[in-house]
Amino acid sequence: MSETKQAQPRLLNRELSWLTFNRRVLQEAQNPEVPLLERIKFLAIFSSNLDEYFKVRVATLRRLVKLKKKTRAKLGEDPAEQLHDLLQEVGRQQQEFGDTFRNQILPGLREEHIHLISEHDLSDEQHAWVQQYFRTNVQDLLSPIILDENLHHLFLRDQSVYLTFFLTQPENRKKHDGERVVAMELPAKRHGSRFVRLPDVGAERYVMFLDDVIRCCAQELFPKYQKVQVHAIKLSRDAELDIQEEVSGNLLAKIKSSLQKRETGFPARLLYDPAMPKEVLRAIMQKTGIGKEELVEGSRYHNFRDFFGFPDFGLAHLQYAPMPPLPHPTLPRTGAMLPAIAQRDHLLHPPYQSFDYVTRLLTEAAKDPQVSGISMTLYRVAGKSEVAKALLKAVKNGKQVTVVVELKARFDEESNMFWAEKLQKAGANVIFGIPDLKVHSKLLLITRAEEGHNRLYAYLSTGNFNEKTSELYADHGVFTSNPEITREVAEVFRYFHDRQDKAGAFQHLLVAPFELREKLVALIDAEIERARRGEDAYIILKLNALQDDRMILKLYEASEAGVRVELLIRGISCLIPDLDGQSRNISQRGMVDRFLEHARVYVFGNGGDEKVYVASSDWMARNLDRRVEVAFPILQPDLRAEVRHLLDLQRQDNVKARDWQNNFLGREQAAAEGRVRSQFDTYAYLKSLNKKPAARPRKPAAKS
């Protein structure tokens, strides 16, 4: 083997791969074709993503670094080296983030007569207005904490911005007895917004950070001091729940306890303004116990995720044009849905089509006297959940309601707990997960008495039963009464009750942790055999994440056997495409656009009779081995062609697609042959299905 081949890594580092994904988000903030206020939202997404990354992934690596050397050696990759590399990349991205905000976003706002100003930019009239606003709306919300010998410990709330105040009297500075360090939490939530809009001046619009309103009036807070310096800090805490993933004892109580611990979890990152006086940073570290390894240089402002609430000023041209959810071409727009589902399967594509069809079905089932039971999995529940309210109605109407609630859905535990307790008190059979597994599948099953026997209706989805995220996440779901599918959905729910191994129980569904991995391997092996016989063989995978080592090595094997493998990966991918002797026949791209690509689709050539699966599962070890996941086949030919057509649009995207190294694809092709922006073209295509006669996709080409 040559030195070059020896130097080629077979797998990409997971952590750096995730940062590559987040850079695609940052690219959208830098893209002048994206409306300006939407670019600001992409900065907010980038910032929010990075917060979670530090709370979960960086915090995990820091825990691994503290292990004994012999234990660390068993991990394969040195966590200390990984931590060093990723922090360097984070630093580069944060520098790029700051440059984007200063050099692109702020000038763009000024061109639109919008001025994000600080306390230094105020006119005399504006200064007087801000002072009055501060006294009336802000001052009473502030709670200063003096960092002196009387304070033994300063507790910083997770993900909250704090302002520090360095108070000095020049004549006493030598003795230091005239210096004070004060901290206070920025009251953005209680204020109602991180931003304060000032009165317009003619055509010019002005807005300030709440931080700068306080900076402007800091001298009023501390009138005895001649100089007040104000800087910001923010702490991110370790967000990994410290619980045993088992249902022994009261899991609900364990989750509640762990959520309380999250607020006091170990520090993962302290962002600070590098202009902060050393005395202030030293006092913060001393009073909080935070070490140098947790310090990360930030900027004057933290929590850019608050830009989700940046004023829109009523300027429609600075936002995406509305894409109202479309009516469904084969489901009734009003009235009963169950008769329509009894006749045929129906595919739903939120957010392009309305999620209301799901809540309508639940409401209908809750009222239908012939419906005896509703079973459902809930992974992420909206705070004001119409889904949960429909289930409560069903319980009230005497239906047998079984709800499998995943209490370990990170960052949604609180909402899930709220509805779980409410449903439990109402009389629903609430199942809190499975020992050692997360329930990540999205399943709904309705039992209805018809003509002397029970008929089953199901909805299987890639997306959560969550009205809020359904407006942003691009997913696929299928309504069906096909007994080949509904019987197996019922078998999944039986597993939640009896906890018996269900290997061999599924002929159509691919279910983890039983046989999903094994059946996927078998499908890949079948393509390998075809390729070795000289037949056309291909695999197309659309995933959020590809991380499982064994599955990646199997794809490498398929590539070297001559199978064409095409990957559409939104987030993490540890596979390295297009390497001689390893992945010559693998291509990979990712896409970030207006909606979050959330659907998973697996396509296998199968000798010309394609097998198409839609799934809740990514190809990560946790999904394949430690979760209850379901991949379901699209059996109805016209719907299978519909899924393939939508997948083909993404394969042809030459506007928002990037390769695995974040290089934009197809720009020259777009100039010569026309632009394909798959999300917009998806909306146009689904809209066309409502015309008479309904448009149907062409049979998809087999070749990638």
C-alpha positions, 0 to 999 in steps of 0.5 A: 500500500502506498504512503498516499493511501495509508494517509487517507482516512477512511472516516471523517471525524464526527465533530468536525463534520458537524461543524462543516454542516453549521458552516453551510448555515453560515453560508446562507447568512452570507448569500446575497440572494437570500432576503436580508431579514432571513439572512439574520435568521440564519445567523440566529440558527448558526448561533443556536446550533453552536450553543447546543454543540457546546452544551452537548458535544463539547461538554461530552468531550471534556468529560472524556478528556478527564478519563484515565489515560488507559480508558481514553486509549480505548476510545480510538481517537484522542478526545483531547486532540479532537477538542483542540481541533474542533475549538480551532475550527469554531474559532475560525467560524466565529471570526467569519460569523462576526465578519459577516454580521459587521461587513454584510448584514449591518451595511445591508440594513443601512441600505434599507434605512434600518440602523442597529445603533449603540449608545455611542450613535444616539442623537441628543433627542434619541438619548433623552428618549432612551433614558426615559424608556430605561426608567419606565420599562427596564430599570425595575427589571434589573437585579444587580449582584455585587461580587465582593467578599460577602458573595461566596458563589455566583451562579450563572443561569444556563444560556442567559446573557449577563452584563458585568459592570466595572465601577471605578473612582479614579482617586481611589484606584491605587488602593482598589477600595474604590473598585467594584465588580457587579453582575446582573442577568439581562432581562430580555425575557421579562422585557419581552424582547432583546431589542428596543425599537426607537421612534423613526426619524423620517424614513430612517428606522432605529433599533437597539440591543436591550444591552445597549439601552442599559449601557447608555443608562449605566451611570444612572444605576451607579451614580456614586462612581465616576466610571462604569464599564459594561461588558457581556458574558454568557455561560453554556452548561453541560446538557447531557442528562445524567440518568440511567436510560431505563424504566426502573422506578419513576422515570418521570421523577428522574427526568424532572430531577435531571432537568433541574441538574441541567440548570446547574450542570458543569460549565461547557463554555463561558463566552466573554467580551475580550474588551472586558477588564482583566479584573472583571474576568478574574472576579467572574472566574473566582466567584463561579469556579470556571477554569481557563479551559472553559473560556471562549472569546466572544464579542460585545454581544452574545446569544445571537439566537435572539435575532429570531426576534429582530423586528421585521418593520413590516418590510415584506421584500426583506423576507421570504415570499409567503408559501402558504400550506397547500391543500392535499390533492386526494384528501378531503378539504373538509369533512371526514378523512377516514373514508378517504384513507379507507380507499387508498394511501395518501402522502403528506408533505409538511410544510408544503402541505398542511399538518392540519390533516393530522390533527383533523384525523385525530379530532375525527377519531376522538369523536367517531363512535366507531373508533375504540382505540388510538395509539400514538408515539410522541417524541417532541410535543408542541407547548400548545399541542393540538395533537395532545388536546385531541388525545385528551378529547378521545380519552374524555369520549371513552376511547382507549388511548395509548401514548408512548411518550419519549421523555428523553427527547433532548431539550423537549423533555419539559413539554413532553412531561407536561403533556404526559402528566396531563394525559395520564391524569385524564386516564390515558395509558401513558408509556414512558419509553423502553428500557435502554432505548429511545422511541424515535419512530413517529406512528399513529394507529386508529382502531375502528369497528367496521362491518363486524370487525376492527379495521386499522388506520395508520399514519407513519411519518418522518416528522414529529407530531408537532404543529410548530415544527411542521411549519419549518421541517420538510417531512413525508408521512403516509396515511394508510389502511393497508393491512400489510402495513397497519398490522405491523404498526400494531405489532410495534405498539404491542412491543411497547406493551409486552417488551418481547423481541419482535425479530421476524415479526415484520415483513414490510417495515424495517424496525430498529432495534430488531432488524433495521440494520440487518435488513439494510445490510441485506439490501446493500448486499443485493445491490453488490451482487447485481453489480458483480454480475455486471447488472445496473446497481445503485443506492440513493440515500437521503439522511440527516446524518451518516455516522455508523462505521459499519454502515459506512464500510458497507457502502465503501464495499458497495462502491468498490463492487461497482454500485453507484451510491448517491448521498444527500446528507443534511448534517453529519457525514463521516463518509469520505466520497470519491476516493480511489480504492475506497469510494470511487462510486460515491457522491455526496451533497448537502443542502440548506435552504428555507426549510429544514430538510428532515425526511429520510429516504432510502432507495435501492435499485433492486434490478429495476423494480425500485424499493423506496423506504421513508424513515424516521432513522438516520444511519447512526449507531444510536438510531440503528441499535439504541432506538425504536425506529421505523422505515416504511415502504411506499407500496402504492406505485403512484406515491412511490413515483411521487417520492422519487420525483421529489427526491430527483428534484433535490438531486438536480438542485443547482442553487442550494446544493453543496458538496461534502466540502461545502462547495456550491454545485452546478452554478455553471450548469444553472447558468446554461440550463436553468436553475433548479431550487428543489424546495421551490420546485417541490412547492410548485410540483405539489401545487400542480397536483391540485389541478385537473387532471392531477399531474403525476411524476414521470417514472424516475430515471434509474441512474444517478 
